[in-house]
Amino acid sequence: MRIDPKFSRTKMVEEQIVARGVVDQNVLSAMRKVQRHLFVQGALADRAYADSALPIGEGQTISQPFIVAYMSELLQIKSGHKVLEIGTGSGYQAAVLGEMGAEVYSVERIRKLFIAARTLLFDLRYFNIRLKLDDGTMGWPDEAPFDRIIVTAGGPEIPQYLIDQLADHGRMVIPVGKEKRRQQLILVTKEDGKVTETDMGGCAFVDLVGKQGW
């Protein structure tokens, strides 16, 4: 089935994102621009704008559009913010953050996904996104601190390395749960060195694998 990507993106934003309460115009504009169908496997292109996560290979997924938008809104991105993403996956979330004006540093642990995402993001001219193949639970210490951190996989606790790499007045969004594939989305803020955690509701992400994950 052939799709009209622009129409599908507009419909996705209105029916799946705006209808559920996301109001940040920077987020909505980015979601309308990023060509999600390019970030999924070819056979699934006709489902790219559906209200669901989709497999991208290697046991990983591209998150449903709403959760991408919701997490992006929680970050309160401003142009020029330095953002660390843990779990590049297909590169879709990084592209959304890039469209929002962030300088994105994204870490992926699976080589095949890393290579595919790096190639696609370069081809799409997202030159404000840098990728690294490494253990994401360790963050990217050489580039710290970060104004914002987003983690797109769930672990049993918030890695201390990531808290340490969050700048003062920074925000981090991360799924956390003692059971795999069943987490709470936690908003972490740091103000004058004080770290506060706020539960933003239930979610389900793939496993955060690494030294400070599963």
N, CA and C of each residue as an Amber inpcrd file, in Angstrom:
protein
   642
   0.8370000  -1.1930000   0.0000000   0.0000000   0.0000000   0.0000000
   0.8780000   1.2520000   0.0000000   0.5900000   2.1970000  -0.8850000
   1.3280000   3.4330000  -0.9330000   0.7700000   4.4010000   0.1070000
   1.6590000   5.1700000   0.6880000   1.2290000   6.1390000   1.6880000
   1.6290000   7.5370000   1.2390000   0.8970000   8.5150000   1.7190000
   1.2540000   9.9200000   1.5310000   1.9130000  10.3510000   2.8240000
   3.2530000  10.3750000   2.8690000   3.9470000  10.6160000   4.1400000
   3.5600000  11.9330000   4.8200000   3.4680000  13.0090000   4.0510000
   3.1500000  14.3030000   4.6630000   1.7540000  14.2960000   5.2770000
   0.7820000  13.7710000   4.5500000  -0.5760000  13.6730000   5.0850000
  -0.5960000  12.7620000   6.3140000   0.1180000  11.6470000   6.2360000
   0.1490000  10.6950000   7.3440000   0.7790000  11.3070000   8.5920000
   1.8340000  12.1080000   8.4170000   2.4570000  12.7610000   9.5650000
   1.5150000  13.7720000  10.2020000   0.8300000  14.5440000   9.3700000
  -0.1230000  15.5290000   9.8910000  -1.2290000  14.8430000  10.6810000
  -1.7520000  13.7660000  10.1350000  -2.8040000  13.0030000  10.8150000
  -2.2800000  12.3990000  12.1070000  -1.0590000  11.8520000  12.0760000
  -0.4410000  11.2750000  13.2600000  -0.3410000  12.3090000  14.3780000
   0.1470000  13.4890000  14.0380000   0.3270000  14.5290000  15.0540000
  -1.0160000  14.9510000  15.6510000  -2.0030000  15.1520000  14.8170000
  -3.3020000  15.6190000  15.3160000  -4.0270000  14.5500000  16.1300000
  -4.0520000  13.3140000  15.6270000  -4.8700000  12.2780000  16.2460000
  -4.1760000  11.5430000  17.3920000  -2.8460000  11.4150000  17.3210000
  -2.1390000  10.6280000  18.3200000  -1.4230000  11.4780000  19.3630000
  -1.0990000  12.7050000  19.0180000  -0.2280000  13.5070000  19.8790000
  -0.9670000  14.7130000  20.4580000  -1.4810000  15.5780000  19.6000000
  -2.2380000  16.7410000  20.0890000  -3.4580000  16.2790000  20.8820000
  -4.1450000  15.2630000  20.3670000  -5.3580000  14.7670000  21.0340000
  -5.0800000  14.2310000  22.4340000  -3.8380000  13.8630000  22.7110000
  -3.4810000  13.3280000  24.0340000  -2.8090000  14.3730000  24.9240000
  -2.7940000  15.6120000  24.4710000  -2.3790000  16.6740000  25.3730000
  -1.0120000  17.2810000  25.1680000  -0.2560000  16.8370000  24.1590000
   1.0450000  17.4560000  23.9010000   0.8020000  18.8120000  23.2320000
   1.3750000  19.8750000  23.8010000   1.1060000  21.2250000  23.3130000
   2.3530000  21.9750000  22.8600000   3.5440000  21.4690000  23.1710000
   4.7940000  22.1470000  22.8190000   4.9030000  22.2520000  21.2960000
   4.8540000  23.4880000  20.7880000   4.8470000  23.6850000  19.3390000
   6.1550000  23.2540000  18.6890000   7.2450000  23.3450000  19.4280000
   8.5280000  22.8890000  18.9100000   8.5110000  21.3780000  18.6780000
   7.9030000  20.6480000  19.6160000   7.7550000  19.1980000  19.4770000
   6.8490000  18.8650000  18.2950000   5.7030000  19.5170000  18.2290000
   4.7270000  19.2150000  17.1790000   5.2980000  19.5110000  15.7960000
   6.0340000  20.6200000  15.6860000   6.6470000  20.9630000  14.4060000
   7.6650000  19.9060000  13.9860000   8.4780000  19.4540000  14.9400000
   9.4750000  18.4290000  14.6330000   8.8210000  17.1180000  14.2190000
   7.7580000  16.7330000  14.9130000   7.0700000  15.4820000  14.5880000
   6.4290000  15.5440000  13.2030000   6.0300000  16.7370000  12.7820000
   5.4610000  16.8800000  11.4400000   6.5350000  16.7950000  10.3590000
   7.7640000  17.1540000  10.7150000   8.8340000  17.2120000   9.7230000
   9.5770000  15.8900000   9.5410000   9.8550000  15.1890000  10.6410000
  10.7120000  14.0080000  10.5460000   9.9860000  12.8750000   9.8210000
  10.6350000  12.3250000   8.8200000  10.0190000  11.3050000   7.9620000
  10.1370000   9.9250000   8.6180000   9.1930000   9.6160000   9.4790000
   9.2800000   8.3990000  10.2860000   9.3610000   7.1420000   9.4310000
   8.7490000   7.1540000   8.2670000   8.7590000   5.9540000   7.4240000
  10.1690000   5.5870000   6.9600000  11.0960000   6.5360000   6.9900000
  12.4770000   6.2370000   6.6120000  13.2450000   5.5330000   7.7230000
  12.7020000   5.5660000   8.9380000  13.3860000   5.0090000  10.1000000
  12.8820000   3.6150000  10.4810000  11.9670000   3.0540000   9.6820000
  11.4780000   1.7000000   9.9370000  11.8900000   0.7900000   8.7910000
  11.7950000  -0.5020000   9.0130000  12.1320000  -1.4600000   7.9700000
  11.1550000  -1.3240000   6.8110000  11.6640000  -1.5060000   5.5980000
  10.8760000  -1.2630000   4.4020000   9.5150000  -1.9330000   4.3800000
   9.4600000  -3.1600000   4.8570000   8.1920000  -3.8980000   4.8450000
   7.1500000  -3.3040000   5.7870000   7.6130000  -2.4690000   6.7070000
   6.6990000  -1.8700000   7.6910000   6.4010000  -0.4070000   7.3940000
   6.8530000   0.0870000   6.2430000   6.7150000   1.5130000   5.9290000
   5.2710000   1.9810000   5.9660000   4.3410000   1.1030000   5.5520000
   2.9350000   1.5160000   5.5390000   2.3340000   1.6040000   6.9390000
   3.1010000   1.1550000   7.9540000   2.6370000   1.2440000   9.3490000
   3.4310000   2.2850000  10.1400000   4.2700000   3.0220000   9.4390000
   5.1920000   3.9370000  10.1190000   4.4910000   4.9970000  10.9490000
   3.2970000   5.4110000  10.5260000   2.6100000   6.4920000  11.2250000
   1.4540000   5.9840000  12.0840000   1.4470000   4.6870000  12.3450000
   0.4280000   4.0960000  13.2070000   0.7570000   4.3610000  14.6780000
  -0.2260000   4.1840000  15.5150000  -0.0870000   4.4460000  16.9510000
   0.5020000   3.2280000  17.6540000   1.7420000   2.8990000  17.3100000
   2.3580000   1.7210000  17.9150000   3.8630000   1.7560000  17.7310000
   4.5520000   1.0230000  18.6230000   5.9770000   0.7900000  18.4290000
   6.1400000  -0.2520000  17.3270000   7.2980000  -0.2360000  16.6640000
   7.5490000  -1.1840000  15.5800000   8.9470000  -1.7720000  15.7330000
   9.1280000  -3.0370000  15.3410000  10.4600000  -3.6420000  15.4240000
  11.4160000  -3.0200000  14.4080000  12.6860000  -2.8600000  14.8110000
  13.7070000  -2.3350000  13.9040000  14.8690000  -3.3180000  13.7580000
  14.6810000  -4.5320000  14.2840000  15.7280000  -5.5360000  14.2340000
  16.5480000  -5.5780000  15.5040000  17.2890000  -6.6610000  15.6860000
  18.1580000  -6.8500000  16.8470000  17.4010000  -6.8160000  18.1710000
  16.1110000  -7.1530000  18.1210000  15.3120000  -7.1670000  19.3360000
  14.9300000  -5.7960000  19.8470000  15.0990000  -4.7640000  19.0280000
  14.8210000  -3.3840000  19.4360000  13.5990000  -2.8500000  18.6930000
  13.1030000  -1.6950000  19.1650000  11.9170000  -1.1000000  18.5600000
  12.0920000   0.3990000  18.3670000  11.2820000   0.9470000  17.4670000
  11.1000000   2.3860000  17.3690000   9.8560000   2.6930000  18.1900000
   9.9560000   3.6410000  19.1240000   8.8530000   3.9180000  20.0420000
   7.6430000   4.4790000  19.3020000   6.4540000   4.3020000  19.8910000
   5.2480000   4.8460000  19.2930000   5.3660000   6.3740000  19.2400000
   4.7570000   7.0100000  18.2530000   4.8910000   8.4560000  18.0930000
   4.5310000   9.2520000  19.3480000   3.4710000   8.8680000  20.0460000
   3.0740000   9.6400000  21.2260000   4.1620000   9.6680000  22.2830000
   4.7860000   8.5230000  22.5670000   5.7820000   8.4970000  23.6330000
   7.0150000   9.3010000  23.2350000   7.3590000   9.3040000  21.9400000
   8.4600000  10.1480000  21.4620000   8.1440000  11.6180000  21.7110000
   6.9350000  12.0180000  21.3580000   6.5250000  13.4090000  21.5420000
   6.4300000  13.7730000  23.0230000   5.8650000  12.8810000  23.8250000
   5.6770000  13.1520000  25.2480000   7.0180000  13.3160000  25.9570000
   7.9540000  12.4050000  25.6910000   9.2720000  12.4990000  26.3170000
  10.0020000  13.7580000  25.8510000   9.8440000  14.0940000  24.5760000
  10.4850000  15.2940000  24.0510000   9.9230000  16.5430000  24.7190000
   8.6190000  16.5540000  24.9430000   7.9950000  17.7040000  25.6070000
   8.4760000  17.8370000  27.0490000   8.6060000  16.7110000  27.7470000
   9.0640000  16.7430000  29.1360000  10.4680000  17.3380000  29.2570000
  11.2680000  17.1890000  28.2280000  12.6330000  17.6980000  28.2610000
  12.6940000  19.2280000  28.2100000  11.6510000  19.8490000  27.6370000
  11.6270000  21.3160000  27.4900000  12.8790000  21.8100000  26.7490000
  13.0580000  21.2960000  25.5500000  14.2230000  21.6190000  24.7320000
  14.1830000  23.0630000  24.2450000  15.3160000  23.7220000  24.3500000
  15.5130000  25.0280000  23.7390000  16.6420000  24.9170000  22.7200000
  16.5830000  25.7410000  21.6890000  17.6000000  25.7010000  20.6430000
  18.9870000  25.8640000  21.2480000  19.8950000  24.9920000  20.8450000
  21.2540000  25.0430000  21.3460000  21.5170000  24.1730000  22.5520000
  20.4700000  23.6020000  23.1410000  20.6630000  22.6930000  24.2610000
  21.5220000  21.5090000  23.8310000  22.3830000  21.0900000  24.7280000
  23.2190000  19.9170000  24.5120000  22.4850000  18.7300000  25.1270000
  22.0960000  17.7690000  24.2690000  21.2370000  16.6680000  24.7060000
  21.9430000  15.3300000  24.5100000  21.9500000  14.5290000  25.5540000
  22.4710000  13.1670000  25.4860000  21.3050000  12.2040000  25.3360000
  21.3630000  11.3660000  24.3110000  20.3600000  10.3130000  24.1260000
  21.0250000   8.9630000  24.3430000  20.4090000   8.1320000  25.1570000
  20.8910000   6.7770000  25.3840000  19.9600000   5.8110000  24.6630000
  20.4990000   5.1390000  23.6390000  19.7100000   4.2130000  22.8440000
  19.3060000   4.8440000  21.5190000  20.2410000   4.9250000  20.5860000
  19.9540000   5.5550000  19.2980000  18.8750000   4.8050000  18.5360000
  18.9480000   3.4710000  18.5620000  17.9780000   2.6680000  17.8260000
  17.9920000   3.0100000  16.3520000  16.8430000   3.3570000  15.8160000
  16.7280000   3.7010000  14.3970000  17.2420000   5.1000000  14.1010000
  17.3590000   5.9380000  15.1350000  17.7570000   7.3230000  14.9460000
  16.5890000   8.2890000  14.9250000  15.3600000   7.7810000  15.0430000
  14.1720000   8.6330000  14.9310000  14.0780000   9.6670000  16.0520000
  14.2320000   9.2340000  17.2940000  14.1550000  10.1810000  18.4050000
  15.2480000  11.2460000  18.2800000  16.4390000  10.8380000  17.8870000
  17.5300000  11.7950000  17.6970000  17.1680000  12.8210000  16.6280000
  16.5320000  12.3690000  15.5520000  16.1270000  13.2820000  14.4820000
  15.1060000  14.2900000  14.9780000  14.1590000  13.8420000  15.7970000
  13.1620000  14.7560000  16.3650000  13.8470000  15.8160000  17.2280000
  14.7770000  15.3870000  18.0700000  15.5110000  16.3320000  18.9140000
  16.3460000  17.2830000  18.0590000  16.9350000  16.7570000  16.9990000
  17.7060000  17.5900000  16.0920000  16.8500000  18.6520000  15.4270000
  15.6330000  18.2740000  15.0130000  14.7090000  19.2340000  14.4090000
  14.2770000  20.3030000  15.4150000  14.3290000  19.9680000  16.6930000
  13.9600000  20.9240000  17.7380000  15.0820000  21.9050000  18.0510000
  16.2260000  21.7420000  17.3990000  17.3200000  22.6780000  17.5790000
  18.3740000  22.2550000  18.5700000  18.2990000  21.0170000  19.0440000
  19.2740000  20.5210000  20.0140000  20.5580000  20.0780000  19.3260000
  21.6540000  20.1140000  20.0800000  22.8980000  19.4710000  19.6800000
  22.8720000  18.0920000  20.3410000  22.7050000  17.0500000  19.5510000
  22.4080000  15.7210000  20.0730000  23.6560000  14.8380000  20.0750000
  23.8670000  14.1750000  21.2070000  24.9300000  13.1820000  21.3610000
  24.2320000  11.8730000  21.7180000  24.2560000  10.9180000  20.8100000
  23.4740000   9.7020000  20.9700000  24.3800000   8.4780000  21.0410000
  24.1070000   7.6020000  22.0180000  24.9220000   6.4110000  22.2510000
  24.1030000   5.1550000  21.9700000  24.6460000   4.2600000  21.1650000
  24.0110000   2.9860000  20.8300000  24.9980000   1.8560000  21.0910000
  24.5120000   0.7510000  21.6610000  25.4080000  -0.3650000  21.9890000
  25.4500000  -1.4380000  20.9090000  24.4790000  -1.4550000  19.9910000
  24.4000000  -2.4980000  18.9700000  24.9810000  -1.9710000  17.6600000
  26.0670000  -2.6020000  17.2160000  26.8170000  -2.0740000  16.0620000
  25.9470000  -1.9370000  14.8140000  25.1410000  -2.9410000  14.5090000
  24.3360000  -2.8970000  13.2820000  23.3870000  -1.7110000  13.2840000
  22.7400000  -1.4460000  14.4110000  21.8280000  -0.3040000  14.5100000
  22.5990000   1.0060000  14.4560000  23.7420000   1.0360000  15.1080000
  24.5840000   2.2280000  15.1080000  24.9770000   2.6220000  13.6860000
  25.4340000   1.6570000  12.9030000  25.8750000   1.9410000  11.5350000
  24.7030000   2.4110000  10.6760000  23.5630000   1.7200000  10.8040000
  22.3920000   2.0860000  10.0030000  21.8980000   3.4890000  10.3540000
  21.8220000   3.8020000  11.6500000  21.3490000   5.1150000  12.0780000
  22.3170000   6.2120000  11.6570000  23.6150000   5.9550000  11.8150000
  24.6210000   6.9550000  11.4270000  24.5220000   7.2690000   9.9370000
  24.3660000   6.2380000   9.1190000  24.2630000   6.4300000   7.6730000
  23.0190000   7.2280000   7.3080000  21.8810000   6.8470000   7.8950000
  20.6240000   7.5210000   7.5670000  20.6300000   8.9750000   8.0190000
  21.0690000   9.2250000   9.2370000  21.0750000  10.5990000   9.7450000
  22.0170000  11.4910000   8.9350000  23.1330000  10.9370000   8.4970000
  24.0470000  11.6970000   7.6360000  23.3850000  11.9910000   6.2960000
  22.7560000  10.9820000   5.7080000  22.0980000  11.1640000   4.4150000
  20.9880000  12.2140000   4.4970000  20.3210000  12.2930000   5.6610000
  19.2490000  13.2690000   5.8570000  19.7810000  14.6170000   6.3170000
  21.1070000  14.7280000   6.4210000  21.7900000  15.9850000   6.7280000
  21.5050000  16.5020000   8.1450000  21.4100000  15.5750000   9.0720000
  21.2970000  15.9650000  10.4800000  22.7070000  16.1010000  11.0520000
  23.3430000  17.2070000  10.7080000  24.7320000  17.3980000  11.0890000
  24.8900000  17.8660000  12.5360000  23.7710000  18.0930000  13.2160000
  23.8100000  18.4530000  14.6410000  23.6220000  17.2290000  15.5380000
  23.7750000  16.0440000  14.9550000  23.6600000  14.7970000  15.7210000
  24.9660000  14.0210000  15.6150000  25.5390000  13.6680000  16.7670000
  26.7500000  12.8550000  16.8150000  26.4150000  11.5140000  17.4610000
  26.9740000  10.4450000  16.9050000  26.7010000   9.1020000  17.4120000
  27.9660000   8.4460000  17.9470000  27.7540000   7.5650000  18.9060000
  28.8630000   6.8240000  19.5000000  28.4060000   5.3940000  19.7640000
  29.2800000   4.4180000  19.4770000  29.0200000   3.0080000  19.7650000
  29.6440000   2.6840000  21.1130000  28.7830000   2.4440000  22.1240000
  29.3180000   2.2470000  23.4730000  28.2000000   1.7860000  24.4080000
  28.5710000   1.5680000  25.6690000  27.6290000   1.2390000  26.7300000
  26.9330000   2.5260000  27.1680000  25.6600000   2.6480000  26.8280000
  24.9340000   3.8770000  27.1200000  24.7710000   4.1830000  28.5930000
  24.8010000   3.1650000  29.4470000  24.6230000   3.4220000  30.8810000
  25.7900000   4.2130000  31.4570000  26.8750000   4.2960000  30.7000000
  28.0420000   5.0770000  31.1200000  27.9760000   6.5110000  30.6200000
  26.9880000   6.7990000  29.7830000  26.8500000   8.1310000  29.2380000
  27.9190000   8.4490000  28.2110000  28.2970000   9.7190000  28.1600000
  29.3360000  10.2010000  27.2340000  30.1670000  11.2040000  28.0210000
  30.9900000  10.7270000  28.9410000  31.6810000  11.6050000  29.8890000
  32.5540000  12.6710000  29.2470000  33.1420000  12.3780000  28.0960000
  34.0190000  13.3580000  27.4460000  33.2630000  14.6000000  26.9740000
  31.9500000  14.4770000  26.8230000  31.1440000  15.6090000  26.3450000
  30.2580000  16.2020000  27.4400000  30.2960000  15.6470000  28.6270000
  29.4710000  16.1490000  29.7230000  29.9760000  17.5250000  30.1790000
  29.0950000  18.3340000  30.8030000  27.7170000  18.0250000  31.1840000
  26.7200000  18.2670000  30.0520000  25.5200000  17.7120000  30.2170000
  24.4510000  17.8500000  29.2400000  23.2750000  18.6050000  29.8480000
  22.6710000  19.4830000  29.0570000  21.4940000  20.2220000  29.5210000
  20.3010000  19.2940000  29.6900000  20.2350000  18.2980000  28.8320000
  19.1210000  17.3600000  28.8610000  19.6540000  15.9530000  28.5660000
  18.9940000  14.9510000  29.1580000  19.3120000  13.5470000  28.8860000
  18.0100000  12.7950000  28.6690000  17.9610000  11.9790000  27.6260000
  16.8000000  11.1310000  27.3700000  17.2750000   9.6960000  27.2000000
  16.6150000   8.7840000  27.8880000  16.9760000   7.3680000  27.8400000
  15.7940000   6.6050000  27.2500000  16.0400000   5.8650000  26.1810000
  14.9490000   5.1910000  25.4730000  14.9790000   3.6820000  25.6750000
  15.4310000   3.2650000  26.8550000  15.3900000   1.8580000  27.2690000
  15.2500000   1.8560000  28.7890000  14.6430000   0.7960000  29.3120000
  14.3440000   0.7620000  30.7380000  15.2790000  -0.1270000  31.5400000
  15.7700000   0.4180000  32.6530000  16.6200000  -0.3440000  33.5540000
  16.0490000  -0.3810000  34.9620000  16.6860000  -1.1090000  35.8730000
  16.1660000  -1.2590000  37.2240000  16.3540000  -0.0200000  38.0930000
  17.2530000   0.8770000  37.6770000  17.4940000   2.1020000  38.4390000
  18.0900000   3.1580000  37.5170000  18.1660000   4.3730000  38.0170000
  18.7510000   5.4560000  37.2310000  20.2770000   5.3800000  37.3580000
  20.9900000   5.2060000  36.2580000  22.4480000   5.1100000  36.3500000
  23.0670000   6.3700000  36.9690000  23.9090000   6.1850000  37.9550000
  24.5520000   7.3190000  38.6100000  25.4240000   8.0980000  37.6270000
  26.0160000   7.3900000  36.6610000  26.8330000   8.0740000  35.6650000
  26.0230000   9.1430000  34.9270000  24.7490000   8.8420000  34.6440000
  23.9160000   9.7930000  33.9210000  23.5280000  10.9700000  34.8120000
  23.2270000  10.7010000  36.0670000  22.9290000  11.7920000  37.0050000
  24.1320000  12.7290000  37.1070000  25.3230000  12.1440000  37.1860000
  26.5410000  12.9480000  37.3090000  26.7940000  13.8010000  36.0670000
  26.3510000  13.3260000  34.9000000  26.5930000  14.0410000  33.6500000
  25.4950000  15.0410000  33.3060000  24.4610000  15.1140000  34.1380000
  23.3840000  16.0750000  33.9330000  23.8090000  17.4260000  34.5040000
  23.6950000  18.4600000  33.7020000  24.0790000  19.8020000  34.1350000
  23.1200000  20.3230000  35.2030000  23.5900000  21.2800000  35.9680000
  22.7030000  21.9350000  36.9170000  21.6030000  22.6560000  36.1340000
  20.4000000  22.6420000  36.6750000  19.1920000  23.1390000  36.0030000
  18.8320000  22.2510000  34.8100000  19.3380000  21.0190000  34.8160000
  19.0710000  20.0850000  33.7280000  17.8660000  19.2080000  33.9910000
  17.4400000  18.5090000  32.9360000  16.2970000  17.5970000  33.0170000
  16.6590000  16.2910000  32.3100000  16.2310000  15.1790000  32.8980000
  16.4330000  13.8570000  32.2990000  15.1130000  13.0970000  32.3500000
  14.8160000  12.3810000  31.2650000  13.6380000  11.5130000  31.2030000
  14.1220000  10.0900000  30.9850000  13.6860000   9.1730000  31.8600000
  14.1930000   7.8050000  31.8100000  13.1460000   6.8190000  32.3260000
  12.9470000   5.6760000  31.6230000  12.0710000   4.6200000  32.1380000
  12.8240000   3.7950000  33.1860000  12.1810000   3.5510000  34.3170000
  12.8160000   2.8040000  35.4030000  11.8210000   1.7850000  35.9620000
  12.2990000   0.5490000  36.1680000  11.4260000  -0.4650000  36.7480000
  12.1940000  -1.7100000  37.1410000  11.7710000  -2.3390000  38.2110000
  12.4300000  -3.5520000  38.6780000  12.0590000  -4.7690000  37.8470000
  10.9870000  -4.6490000  37.0240000  10.5920000  -5.7170000  36.1160000
  10.9090000  -5.3050000  34.6860000  11.4460000  -6.2360000  33.9000000
  11.7600000  -5.9240000  32.5120000  10.4880000  -5.6620000  31.7080000
  10.5840000  -4.6930000  30.7950000   9.4860000  -4.3040000  29.9020000
   8.2830000  -3.7400000  30.6650000   8.5150000  -3.3130000  31.9050000
   7.4320000  -2.7010000  32.6850000   8.0640000  -1.6510000  33.5910000
   7.8910000  -0.3830000  33.1940000   8.5770000   0.6800000  33.9260000
   7.6490000   1.8560000  34.2290000   8.1790000   2.7680000  35.0180000
   7.5840000   4.0780000  35.2230000   8.4960000   5.0900000  34.5390000
   7.8980000   6.0660000  33.8730000   8.6770000   7.1090000  33.2290000
   9.0130000   8.1660000  34.2830000  10.2970000   8.3580000  34.5230000
  10.7450000   9.2520000  35.5880000  11.3600000  10.5160000  34.9940000
  10.8960000  11.6510000  35.4790000  11.4900000  12.9390000  35.1360000
  12.4540000  13.3170000  36.2580000  13.7160000  13.4670000  35.9170000
  14.7520000  13.8320000  36.8770000  15.1460000  15.2860000  36.6310000
  15.1440000  16.1020000  37.6670000  15.6090000  17.4760000  37.5580000
  16.7480000  17.6980000  38.5420000  17.6400000  18.5900000  38.1670000
  18.7630000  18.9270000  39.0420000  18.8080000  20.4450000  39.2100000
  18.6290000  20.8980000  40.4270000  18.6310000  22.3270000  40.7240000
  19.5860000  22.5980000  41.8720000  20.6210000  23.3740000  41.5920000
  21.6320000  23.6910000  42.6020000  22.1840000  22.4240000  43.2550000
  22.3700000  21.4000000  42.4290000  22.9330000  20.1490000  42.8970000
  21.9350000  19.1840000  43.5020000  20.7020000  19.6370000  43.7510000
  19.6760000  18.7690000  44.3310000  18.9360000  18.0310000  43.2270000
  18.8630000  16.7120000  43.3430000  18.2130000  15.8770000  42.3390000
  16.8090000  15.5010000  42.8020000  15.8180000  15.7370000  41.9410000
  14.4230000  15.4170000  42.2480000  13.8900000  14.4710000  41.1860000
  13.1430000  13.4610000  41.6140000  12.5510000  12.4900000  40.6990000
  11.0280000  12.5820000  40.7650000  10.3850000  12.6510000  39.5960000
   8.9330000  12.7270000  39.5100000   8.4150000  11.6180000  38.6110000
   7.4600000  10.8440000  39.0960000   6.8720000   9.7490000  38.3310000
   5.8410000  10.3120000  37.3620000   6.0800000  10.0830000  36.0610000
   5.1990000  10.6190000  35.0300000   4.2640000   9.5560000  34.4450000
   4.2330000   8.3540000  35.0340000   3.2980000   7.3410000  34.5780000
   3.9640000   6.1010000  34.0180000   3.1630000   5.0710000  33.8050000
   3.6730000   3.7880000  33.3520000   4.0640000   3.7840000  31.8860000
   4.9990000   2.9010000  31.5410000   5.4620000   2.7740000  30.1630000
   6.1080000   1.4000000  29.9910000   6.4470000   1.0690000  28.7610000
   7.0940000  -0.2170000  28.4810000   8.1490000  -0.0190000  27.4140000
   9.4140000  -0.2150000  27.7960000  10.5390000  -0.0430000  26.8820000
  11.3670000  -1.3180000  26.8490000  12.1720000  -1.4190000  25.7930000
  13.1520000  -2.5200000  25.7400000  14.1590000  -2.3380000  26.8640000
  14.9620000  -3.3660000  27.1180000  15.8780000  -3.3600000  28.2650000
  17.0590000  -2.4130000  28.0680000  17.4000000  -1.7120000  29.1280000
  18.6170000  -0.9140000  29.1720000  19.7510000  -1.8440000  29.5990000
  20.5920000  -2.1940000  28.6460000  21.6540000  -3.1680000  28.8990000
  22.9970000  -2.4400000  29.0580000  23.7290000  -2.8030000  30.1180000
  25.0270000  -2.2000000  30.3230000  25.4780000  -2.3280000  31.7630000
  26.5820000  -1.6930000  32.0700000  27.1830000  -1.8040000  33.4030000
  26.2190000  -1.3610000  34.4890000  25.4260000  -0.3210000  34.2090000
  24.4660000   0.1510000  35.2100000  23.0260000  -0.0950000  34.7640000
  22.8330000  -1.1280000  33.9670000  21.4870000  -1.5240000  33.5480000
  21.2870000  -2.9970000  33.8580000  20.5670000  -3.7050000  32.9830000
  20.3380000  -5.1380000  33.1770000  21.5860000  -5.9190000  32.7830000
